[in-house]
């Protein structure tokens, strides 16, 4: 998986939010941003011609659910790192 600048920005923002003791629901918003950035449902599969249709299968569902869980873990880890930095640095 190739991470984009949006993903990196969300991770930094979540770490800063944890540092300033922002509400924990921001983890869910951050995970949603990372998930949408990685799946990019608005992109076209190719620059020319009609967009190809991809069927939604059980394999696609597995990838999606695994991606959402990984995004939640990444967001919670960044937020927790900010909280830990706040506790260590004062």
Secondary structure as the mmCIF struct_conf table of DSSP 4:
data_model
#
loop_
_struct_conf.conf_type_id
_struct_conf.id
_struct_conf.beg_label_comp_id
_struct_conf.beg_label_asym_id
_struct_conf.beg_label_seq_id
_struct_conf.end_label_comp_id
_struct_conf.end_label_asym_id
_struct_conf.end_label_seq_id
HELX_RH_AL_P HELX_RH_AL_P1 UNK A 5 UNK A 19
TURN_TY1_P TURN_TY1_P1 UNK A 20 UNK A 21
TURN_TY1_P TURN_TY1_P2 UNK A 24 UNK A 25
HELX_RH_AL_P HELX_RH_AL_P2 UNK A 26 UNK A 39
TURN_TY1_P TURN_TY1_P3 UNK A 41 UNK A 42
BEND BEND1 UNK A 45 UNK A 49
HELX_LH_PP_P HELX_LH_PP_P1 UNK A 50 UNK A 53
HELX_RH_AL_P HELX_RH_AL_P3 UNK A 58 UNK A 89
#
